[in-house]
Amino acid sequence: MYRVWNFISNYSLLLIFGAISALIWANVDAQSYHAFVEFPLAENFFIGHPHADEAGHVHRTLTMHYLFNDVLMAFFFAIAAKEVWEAVILRNGSLRGKKAATPLIATAGGMIGPIAVYLGLALVLGSDTFDAVKHGWAVPTATDIAFSYLVGRVVFGAGHPAVRFLLLLAIADDAAGLVILAIFYPTGELAPEWLLLSLGVAALVFVLVNWLPRKLDAGNQLRPNSTWVRKNLSFWPYLIAGCISWYGFMRAGIHPALGLLPIVPTIPHADRAFGIFAEAEEHLSDLLNDIEHKLKMPVEVILFFFGLLNAGVEFNAIGEPTWLVLAGLLIGKPVGILLMGMLAAHVLRLGLPKGMRTIDLLVIGCVAAIGFTVSLFIASVAFDAGTMLGETPVQAAAKMGALFSFAAAIVSIVAGKLCRVQKRHH
């Protein structure tokens, strides 16, 4: 990403500001806050929350919440997908080959651990609790890339190999999270035939705007066709294809915020990776990096509104789901990452990066326990707003657990001191 420190700190601050504003607003005047969140921008629209009338006809209402969560957050997930795509497909990509094996196995531990703790404790609390919260098992599996990166730099120093390990883990975690969202949290009745629209438009835009110009330019160093397409069409064919793909995801019943994912691999990209969040990408002129650069400011604004529209939880909503999400993150993540990381490094003999100790896995697990953005997102789709556990609204309580996962930052700093992490700044 471009000037990664500025990018992440800027969007993180806006996201935090939006979340804090939501918390204050919801606890000062809950009625006006919820009226703002569900404010109808368009009735009987072609996109929006579906609801059936008395005759059984489905109508859609575009609300503020739907606009940001389901439509505009697609750009945030597209940036995450871009990082995953480049890490997997490009030469020197950081998720390619043996060097990525240990972080990937540790990532599996960082997802299995939270699920086991979350569901295990829910069973201990009784069948009523388990039945109310079981659908939210994925909420504590998330790792917030931006905040974990910031905290990782504070705990380890920017030059420590554990920071790179943490980034690989967070990116892989996000990739798994996208898959989980698509498979386990459909937004309505599944109609997979609509995915053919998304895949078809992705194939079409790749062939016509990416592959064909390069094919016509074969052997010609001036590349006139590719240059004309880049100069005159720029990102517009991919944006149009993205809109069509998004619509296909919505009609297929898969969360439409993932709708741009089929389009990302079709965009012309660099021929090699410089590493996740590498500042060298600032100097790349390929269209994919150029689009990411153009999305920087809009995504910052989108994340502010995402925080504002999703983090407005009343403090009286704290309940068992809150502590289950927190336990999954603060206990399940570190333990899962430590155990599976040790399995990969020592039992399977895949090793750890040079300069990294086994105990550093525990500290990385503490840092990765910051769920925030993606945990909030999953909580909003895993539970209906009206689901109750006794007097506690389950969705709001789970969101509070995602917000409280910021405590992992303090836990990480303490763990770093106790485990005698030697900071490296270069």
N, C-alpha and C positions, 0 to 999 in steps of 0.2 A: 504494500500500500504506500501511498505517497506521504512522505514525511510522517511516518507512522506515529511517532510520539505525539505530534500536534493533532493528528487525526483522531487518535484514540482518546487523548485527554479532552479534546473539544467535544466529541460526541458523548463521551462519558459524563462530562459536566452537564451538558444539556439534558441528558437522560435522567441524571440524578435530580436536577432542578425540576424537571417535569414530575418525577415521582414524589418529591417532597411537597411540591405544590398540590398534587392530588391528595396526599395524606392530610395536609392541613385543611383543604377545601372540604373533603368528605367528612371530616370530624367537626368542622364548624357549621356547615350547612349541607347535610347529606342529600336533601331533596333536590337542591339546585344543581349539585354535582352530578347526580344520576340523570337529571333532566338534560344536562349538557352532553353526557356520554351517549345517551340514547336519542339525541336530537335528530329528528327525521329531516334529512336533506332532500329526499325525493321519495314520494309514494308511488306505488305501482310502477317501479322502475325495472330495467332489465337486469340489474345486479342489486344485491343486497340480501338482508335477512329474509328467508322465505317464511311465509305463513299462509295457511289455507283459510278461505272464507267458508261460509255455511254450505255453499254448493260444492265445496271440495276443490275449487280453483285456487292455484298457488299464486300468490302475489309477493313481490319483493319490495322491501323498504330499505333505502340506503340511509344508514345512520352515520353519525360521526365515528362511532366505535367500529363499524364495518369498514368505513373508508380507510381508516388507518391500520386496523388489525388485519384485514383481509385483502385490501387493495395495495396500499402504499408500503406496507411492511415487506411486500414482494421484492422491493429494491434492496432492503437490508439482507434478506436471504439470498438474493442474487450475488451480493458482494461476498457473503460467506461461501456460497457455492463456487465462486470464481477462485477463491483461495484454495479450496479443496481440489478443484479441477486442475489447477496449475501444479499443485503439490503432487498429484497422482500421475499426470500425463506428461509433463515436460521433462526434458533431460535435466538432471540434477534436482528434480523435484524431491522435496523433503519427505514425502510419503511413498517413495519408491525404494524397492530393494530391501536389503537386510537391515540397513540403518534405521528403518522405520518400524522394524518388527517389535522391539521392546516397548516403544511408546504405544503401538497399536494394541498389544496384549494388555498393557497397563490400562488403556482406555476401556477395554472390556471389563476389567476389574472395577474401574470407576463408574460403571453402569450397573453391573451385577450387584456390587456392594450396597449402593443406595436402595435398589429395588428390594433386596433381601431384608435390609433393616426396616424400610418403610412398611412392607407387607407383614413382616414378622412381628413388629411392634403392634401393628393394627390388629393382628390375630390375638395377641396377648390382651389387647383392650376390649376384645369381645366381638361377637358376630355383627352386632349393630354397627359398630365403628368400622369394621372391615368392609361390610357391604356398602357403607356410605362413601368410603375413601378409596376402594380398590381400583377404581377406574383412573385414579391419578397417579398410578405407580411410576409413570415416566417423569413426573414433575421434578423429583430430586436427582434425575440422571444428568441434567444439563450442566454445562460449564460455560460461564460467560467469558468469551474470549477476551474482550477488551479489558474488563476489570481484573481478570486473572493475570493478564499480561502486565498491567500496571502494578499490581501487588507483587507479582513474581520479580519484577525489577527492583522493587523496594527490598524484598527479602534476600534475594540472591545477588543483586547487582546486575547491570546490563550485560556483562561479559561472561556470566556463569553458564556452563553448558546446560544446567537445569532449566534455564529460561527457554532455550530452544526446545528441550524435551517437553516442557509444559505447553508450548505453543502447538507442537505436533499433536499432543494429547487433546488439547482443546479443539483443534480443527477436526480431528477424527471424531471427537465427541459430538461436534456440531453436525458432521456428516451423518452419524448414526441417528442424531435427533431429527434430522430431516426425513430419514427413512421411517422412523417411529411415527412422526406426525402424519406422513402420507398413508401408512398402513393401518395404524391403530386408532387414529382420531379423524375419521371421515366427518364431513360437515353435514351430511344428509344421506339419503338413499344412494348407494353406490351405482353409478352408471358408467362402467369402465370404457364403454364404446366411445365416450366423449374424449378419452385420452388419445384416440386416433387423430383427432383434430390437432391436439398439441404436438404430437409426434410428427404428423404430416407437415405442419407449418414449419417445424424445426428443420426437417429434412429439406423442404422446399427452399427456405431462406439460405441454408448452408450451400445447396447446389447452385442456386442462381447468383448469390451475392459473394460467396467465398470461393467455392471450388471452381466454378466455370471461368471466372476472370483469370484465375491462376493457370487453369488449363490452356486458355487462349494465349496467355503470355509465355508459355513454355518456350525456353530458348531465347527469349527477348529480354535482355537485361534492363531495358527501359520500362518494362511492365506497364504498357499504356492502359490496358483494360482495368487492371487492379487499381492503378492510380486514379483513373476516371471514377470508378465505383467509390473509392475512399473519399475523393474530393467532392463529388456531387451528391452521393447518397448518404455518406457518413454512417451514423448509427440508426437512421430512420427505418430501414427495412427490418432491423432487429427489434426496434421498439414496436413496430406494427405487428411483427410476428409474436412478440412478447404479450401484447394485448390479446391476440387470438388464443395463444397458449394458455394465458390466465383464464380466459373464458371457458376453455376446454376443461381445465382443472375444476372450476366452479361447478360446471354442469355435471362433471364426473363424480362430484361429491367428495373430492379430495381437497384438503385445505388450499384455497386459492393463493394464499401467501407464498406457496411453493411453485406457483404457476410459471415463473420465469426460468426455472431450473433447466428445462429441455433446451432453452435458447442459448444459455451461457456457453456450452461447448461448441456452438456453431459460429461464434464470433472469432475473427482472426486474432491470434494471440502470439506472444513472443515464442521463440524457438527453444528457450531454456529458462529455467527458474533460478532466481537469485536467493531463494529461501523465503519462507513465510514472513510477511511484513518487512521485506528487505527495502531499505531506502533507495537502493539502486534502481528500483522500478520507477522512480521519479523520472529517470532519463529514458525510459522505454517509450516508443512512439506507436506501438501496435494498438489496434482499435480497442481491444479488451481493456488494456490499462488506461487508455484515453477515456473510455466510458466510465470506468471506476473513478477516475479523477473528477469527471463531470458530476458524478453522483454524490460526491463527498458532502457538499453543503446541503442538498435536498435530504440526504439520509440523516444528517444531524438534526434537521428540523422535524423529520418524521419521527425520530427516536424521542425527541422532546414530547411530542404529542402522544406517542405510544406510552411513555411513562405517565403522562397526565391522564390518559384515558383508562389505564389499567391498574395503576397503583393506589387508586382512591379507596382504601379499605378502612372501615371504622375500627377503632381499637377494641371495641367490645366484640369484634368478630374473632378475636384470638381464641383458639380452641385446640382440640386434639389434632386436627389436620395440620395446624401450624407446627406443632412439635414433631409430628411424623415427618413432614418435609424437612424440617431442620435436622432431625436425627439422621435421616437418609443422607443429607448433604455433609453434615459435620462429622458423622461417625462412619457411614457407609463408604463415602468417597475416599478418605485417607486410608482406611483399612483395605478396601478393595484394590486401590492403586498400589499400595505397598505389597500386598500378597501376590497379586498377579505380576507386578513388576519384578519381584524376587523370583517368581517362577520362570519368567522369560529370561532374566539376566543370568541366573545361577543354575537352575535345573535344566532349562533348555539351552543354556550356555550361549545366549545371544548377546550377552554383555550389556554394559552401560556406556554412555559416552565418556570419553576420556576426561578425567577431572571431576567426575560425579560419583558420589558415594551412595551405598544402598539406603542409608538413613535419609538421604535427600528425597527419596521417593515418598516418604511419609510427609515431608514438608510440602512437596509438590501436590500431594493429595489434599492437604489443608487449603492450599491456594485454589485448587480446582473446585473446591466446595462452594465457591461463589457462583450461585445459579442465576440470580437476578433476571436478566432480560429474557432468556429462552425459558426459564422456569416460569416466569410470569405468563409468557405466551402459552405454554402448555397448560398451565392451570386454567387459563381463560377458555381453552377448548375442551379440556378434560371433564369439567363439571358444568352442569347447568346452573345458572345464577340462582335458581329457586331451590336447589337441593339443600336440605337441612340435616344436621346431626344434632338432635335435641333442639337447643335454642341457637345453635351455631350454623351460620351459612357456610357450607363446605368450600365453595369456590373462594370466597373472601378470606377464609382462614388459611387455605393453601397459599393464596397470594401473599399473605402476611409472612408465611414461612419463607417464601422466595425473597421477600424484602429483607427479612431478618438474616438471610444468608450472608449479608455484608459482615456479620460477626466473624466470618471465616477469615477476613483480612486481619483482624486482631489476633485470632488463633494462629494464623500463619506466621505473624511476626514473633509471637511468643515461641512457637514451635521452632522457628529458625534460630532463636537465641538458645533454646534448650538443646537443640541438636548441633549447636556450634557451627552453623553455616558460615563459611568464609566468603564474604562478598567479593565479587570480581567485577570491576567496572570496565575492563578492556579485554 
